[in-house]
């Protein structure tokens, strides 16, 4: 019998701070004190699943139990949202297609290789969108192309690899794109076509894991959109250092439209495209006071 039989346990302020700090040290996600109730509500199912009496016991489980690593992933899963859809932020994607892809085609013409990273890819919509845009451009048909999607949630990565989606994920997808890049699978759902999936791969990755990040190959473009909103200033700086390190010199970083690098001291150049603002790793080491490669 647990206290759930008599009602769900409340989270004390001390328990909230212990759990908040533990999650933050793992992945940089900061839960503010005004979100205490949200944290309590979202973690209730974890206590119930583990048969724990209160949040103090849950914190001890996360610190000392043999299954603590898996449970920490489950906790982070519960505290984050993964809502996204295909062809999100179309003006930025248009600038990417019209202005950045010609630059990349010219710059990588000798190697005929192109690498894109969808960092915090959730259930895969953004990574597949990028592959579809590359297909649509016809610039890279016989190139070595890879779109690499990563996320800290193994659950959403399973969905990404399955590549099947319903109407919500497709709400910004035109009928033409729907016909060319998806196949119906029944129950009002579609699957991404195999020729698109062949350019996309997915992997589990914590954006604050500097050691694990060394396994990510050097990228020409990183999309990290609407991800750093979960992080505080210190964690954003750590993520940006890692992203910068994984970009080739002259590689581009695209953030969400509500995000910028102000006050972050990040070693990126701001690039004014006709249709958008993007960031670029300097071509030469030390050009803007950075650490170089």
N, C-alpha and C positions, 0 to 999 in steps of 0.2 A: 504494500500500500504506500503510495506517495501522497505528498500534500496536494497533488492535483485532484485527489478525491474530495478534498475540502475547498477547492478553488486554487487557481494558479498562484505560485509564489511571486511576491513583489521583489524587484531588484533594488537593493540598497544603493546609496550613492557610492559607498566604498566598493561594492561588488561591480558597479558600473565602471568605476575608474580602473579597477584591476583588469576587467575584461577589455575595456577600451584600449588600455596600454598594451595588453598582450596582442591584440589584433594589429595595432599600429606597428609594433616591433616586427611583426611577421611580414606585413605587406604594405605598410605606409598609409593604409586607409584610416582616416581620423573620424571618429564619431563624436560630434560635439555634445556637450552636456544637455542642450535642449532637445537632443535626439534620444535621451535615455529611455523614454517610453517606447520609441520605435525599436530600439535594441532589445528591450525586454519582450516586446510582443513578438519580434522575429525569432528570438532564441527560445521562447517557450516550447516550440515543438522539439527542439534538440534535447531539452531537459526531459521532456516526456518520453522521447525515444530511448534515452539512456537510463530512465528510471531514477533520475536524480531529484533530490528533495528541494534544492534551492540553487541560486546562482553562485554561491560560494563553492558548493560542491562541483558545479560545472567548471569554475575557474581551476580548481584543483585537478579535475579530469584533464583539462587542456594542458596543464603543466606537467603532470606526472604519469598519466595513464599510458599503457603501451600503444593504445590507438590514438594518442593525442594528435599526431600529425594529420591523420585522416579527418579527425573531428575538427581540427582547426580549419581545414579546407571547407568542411560543412558549415562551420560558423560564418566564414567569410562569404560563402555562397548565400547564406541566409541574409546577410547584411547588405549585399549589393544587388543592384537591378541590372537587367541585361536587355532592356527594351531597345530595339533598333529595327531598321528596315532597309530594303534595297534602295539604291540611288538617293540616299539621304544627303541633304545640303547640295542641291543640284548646281547652284552657281559655282561652288568650289570645284565640283567635278567637271564642269564645263571648262573652267580655267585650266584644270589639270590636263584635260584632253587637248584643248586648243593651243595652250602655250607651253606646258611642260613636256608633253610627249614628243613634240618635234625636237626639243632640245635634247631629250634623252636618246632619241633615235640617232641624232647626229653624233652625240658624244660617245655612245656605245657602239657606233657602227662597225668599228674594227672587231670587237669581241662578239658582237651580236648576242649579248647576254643582258638580261634585265631582271633586277630583283626588287620586289616591293614588299613592305612589311605592314600588315594591319595589326597594330599593337593594341591589345584589348579588343579582340575581334568579336567577342560575344558569340552568338550562334552562327556566325559566318557570312551574314549578309554583305558586310562591307568588303570582305576579301573577294567574294564572288563578283560583287559589283565592279571592283577594279579589274578583275580578269575579263569581264564582259566588255568593259570600256576598251581594254587593250585589243580584244578580238575585233571590236567594232571599228577601231582605227585602221586596221589592216596594215599597220606599220611593222608589226612584229610577228607576222605569220610563220616565218621559218626561223625565228630566234629561239634561243634558250631562255624561256621565261618562267619565273616562279613568283607566285604571290604567297607569302608566308603569313598565316594568321595565328596569333597566340592569345591565350587568355589564362587567367588564374583559376578559372572554373572548369573542372573536368566535365561537369554536366553539360554546359553549353557547347563545349568542344565536341561532345558526342552528337549533339544536334547539328553542329556545323558539318561534321563528316557525313552525316546522313543526308544533308543537302535537300531536305524536303520542307516546304513552307506553305503556310496558309495565307488567307487574304490580308491579314494585318501586316505581315512582312512585305507584301507586294503592293501596298497602297500608293506608292509613288512610281510604280513600274507601268510603263505604257503597254498598250495591247501589242504593239509591234515588238517590243523587247520581250514581252512575255512569250510570244510565239516563237521567237528566234532562239531564246536561251533557256527555255524550260520545257518540260514534258509533263502532261497531266498524269497523276498517279491515283486519282479517285478521291472522293470525300472533299471535293473543292480544294485539293492540294496539288502542288506541282513539285517536280524535282529538277534541280539544275542539270543541264545537259552534260554528258560525259566530256565533251571537248573543252568545256569551261573548267570542269572539276580537275581535268588533267594538269592544269596550270596552278592549281591551288593545293597547299598542304597546311596542316594545322599541328600545333604543338602546345603543350602545357608550359606556361612560363609566368613567373612572378617578376613584374617589371622592376622590382627593387633588388633582384638577385643578380649581383654583379658577376658572380662566378658562372651561373647558368647562362647569362647573357653572352658569354664568350662563345657559346655554341651557335648563336645566331649569326649567319653569314653577313658580310658587309652588304648594305642595302643602297639602292639608288634613291628610293623614296620611302619615307615612313609616314604612314597615316596613324596618328595617335589622337583621335577625335573623341572629345567628351569622356576622357578617361581620367585626366589629372584633376578633375573636379572633386574626386574622392580624396585627394591628398592634401596635406598641409604644405607650407612653403618648403620645409626641409626635404620632404619626400619628393616634391616636384623637382627640386634641384638635383636630387640623386637620379631620378628617372631621366631627366634631360641629359645628364652626363653620360648615362648608359646609352641613350638613343644616339647622342652625338658620336659616341665611340663606334656604334654599329653602322653609321652612315659612311659612305665613301666621301672623300673630299669633294665638295660641290654638290653633295646629295641634299635632297629636300625633305623638310619636315612640315607636314600639314596638320594643324590643330583644328578643333571644333571652332565654330564662329564665336562662341562665347568665351574662348580662351585666348590668352596671349602670353608673351614671355616678359612682360613688364615686371621689374623688381626681382627678377629671378637670376640676373647676372649670367644668363646662359650664353655660351659662345656660339651664337648663330647670327647670321646676317638676315635682316628683314628685306625681302624681295617684293617689290611692287609689280605684280602682274596687272594686265588690263582689267581682269575680272576678279582678282582676289589678292590678298596678302598672304605670303607663305614665308617660311624660314629656310635658310640654306647653311649647311656647314661650309665654312670658308675653304676656298680652293687650296690656299697655302697655309701650312702650320704657322701659328702665331700671328696670322693676319689681323685678328681682332683681339689679340692678347690671350688666346687660348693655349692649351697645353700641347697642341700638336698631336702627332700620331706616334 
